Amino acid sequence: MSKESKQLKLSLLLVSPPHHKIGWRYPGADAGELLGFEHYRRIARKAEEGKLDMLFLADKYMAEDVEDPDFWKTAGAWPEPLTLLSSLVGETSRIGLCATASTTYGEPFHIARMIASLDHLSGGRASWNVVTSNGNLEARNFGHARIPAPELRHEQSEEFVGVVKALWDSWDDDAVIADRDSGHYLRPGSARPIDHEGKWFQVKGPLNVLRPVQGHPVIVHAGASEALKARAAQDADVVFTALKSLPIGQAFYRDIKSRAAACGRSPDELLVLPGLNLTVGRTEEEVLEKQRCWTRYADQKVKMDHVSAYLGIDVDSYSLDDPLPDVDTAPGVTPKYRKWHGEAAARGLRTIGELYRHIAQSFGHLSLSGTPAQIADQMERWLKEGGADGFTFIPRHFPGELDDLVDLVIPELQSRGLFRKDYEGRTLREHLGLARP
């Protein structure tokens, strides 16, 4: 596909609380209903109104440390992804539904069955975000003192995904014949055991769900490690990662696409959808006011040595309310601080606290601010200059930032021919332009 004819793919990261931990404090944000079904129904319908490719639910198997005073400042509880997405099947008709499920604490048969079921119930809109768990807090919720070493987690995960795919393939596509004369509902020989005997798993099979509508539901991998890139090049359809700038994005894009080609795949078979934070305003002044609003609701109790690490300059003798030190006169100025100081000037950030919170808010993801036309300019550049195939939008609060994307940015993208005006297919693979296995 030529660069001129390519269109952006857009996923919505749906997390509760939203990615930004103070998002619930933002004026107009949903706060007291983050586990209510109506909250998610509104989000799903708004995303489908905007013709987004999929809803993408992150997950982890723990609460934060309840001994930490900051625990009580965030809404650290959210629904289990497959349960929530299944409930949204009947509330949507086209948008994809991506559930995160860890391979560290689980069984391939369960995951294969649940994702296949979601694919059938949704008419071919299911996706699985494959992750390995991190941290000892998760390990202790499953009877382990500590998390396995990274190399073991990835080795186990690779086998896990292979078993899941084998189970999905344990049925032929044309298994159902419903022949009243012969009395056979299923075509004889259309299902078979997989007889998997591996280091980590022993699975007889076949699966007790027919082959998924999509053949294989869309596989997503999240991260940017060497192990992740090697695995994604072999078996992922989508990569979700953090790419802070276009040069970083271009380097990652070239790397992961070349790895896919080395595995005998077309580079177009692996989509790169990095995370994206947006601050959108109809005017530049509205954008600046939204940026300032975040600083008013941020927690003032932060350690200055943490701020120093973020900014790349020693600020222990300052307060968060002090103006940013001048790059030409402040002692110990680093290239990192020069970069952040330039970005602060461009964004109208004046104090140490404002710049620190801007950096912390984006969590390493690309952060764009501006009018719809300015935002679209940057997204178009990423697409046409080989930085990404699209983005995974990460709202810091609902519903406001999702409304801004759908009502302001997407019409601008559509007017440029960069995003669909309506769904053309029925399945998530069709939305993403991916072949059915």
C-alpha positions, 0 to 999 in steps of 0.5 A: 500500500502506498504512503499516499493511500494509507489511513490511520488505525486508531485504538482506544485504551480503556482503563479505569481509572484512566491512564492518568491517575488524577484524571478523575479529579478533572472538571467534568470527568466521570468519577463515582461511576468507574465500575458502572456499566453505563460509564463503559456503554457511553465510552464504547458507543462514542468510540464506535461513533468515531469509527475507531478500530478497537477498544483496548483494555489494559489489565494487571492482577493486583491493587497497588500497595495499600501501605502507600499513602498515595494508594487512597488518591487513585481509583485502583479498581477496574473490571476484568477485561473479558467480562466487560468486553463481553457485556459490550458485545450487544451494545456495539456492532463494529468496533473491535474488542481487545482484552489483556490476559497474562500468560504468566498466571493462567492456562492456554485452554482457558484463554483460547476458549474465552477469546474464541467465545468472544470472537463468535459472540461479537461476529469476529471482533475479538483481540488478545493483548498478550502480556507477561506479568510483572512485579512481586505484588502480582506473584503473591496473589497467585501463591508465589513469593516472587515473579519468575525471571524475565527470560523464563516468563518470555519462554513460557509465554511463547509456548503459551501463545503457540498452544492457544493458536493450535487450539484455535486451529484444532477445528476446521472452518467448515466443521458445522454441516447440520445434516439432518439426514445423516444425523451429523451436526459436525463433519466427521474428522473436522476436529482433532487433538493437538497433543501438545507436550511442552516444557510448560504445558501439556494440552490434549485438545481439541478446543470445545469452541469452534474455530474463531470467526477471524481464524485467529483473533487479532494478537497484540503485544505491548512493549519495546524490549528486545524479547518483545520485538523478537516475539512480535515479529513472529506472531503479533498482528499489532504492537502497542508501545511508547514512542516519545518522538518521531525519530524514536518512532521511525527507528522502532518502526524500521526495526520491527518491520525488518524483523517481521520481514526476516521472519518471512512476513510482509511488513504490512502484516504487523501494525505499530500503534504507539500510545498517544496523549492529546490536549485538544482545543478549538483555539490555542488559548483553549489548549493552554487553559486545559494544560494549566488545569492539569497543574491545578489538580496535580498532587503537590507532594512530590520529592524534589529528587524525583523531579530532578531525575525527570528534568535532568537538572538539580532542583533540590534548592527550588520549589515546584512553584519557582520559574524554570531555571535558565538554561544559560545561567543555571548550574549543571544544565544537561542536554536532557534539561535543554530539551525539556526547557525548549518543550516547556517554552513551546507549550507555555509551561512556566514553572518547575512543577508545570514541566514536571507534571507535563512529563509525568502525565505522558508516561513516556507516550507521545503527547500532542497539544493543539487545535484539531488541524495542528494535531492532524498535521502531526498524526499525518506526519507520523503516518507518512514518514514511517513512524507509525501505522496509527495510534492507541489513544490514551485519554487521561479522563472520560468523557472529555478527551474522548469527545475531543478526539471524536468530535474535533480531531477525527473530522479533521483526519477524515477531511484529509482522507487519513481516516475512514468515514464509515466501517467497510468490513465486519471483523476487526481483521477487516478494519485493520487490513489484516488477512485471515489465517 
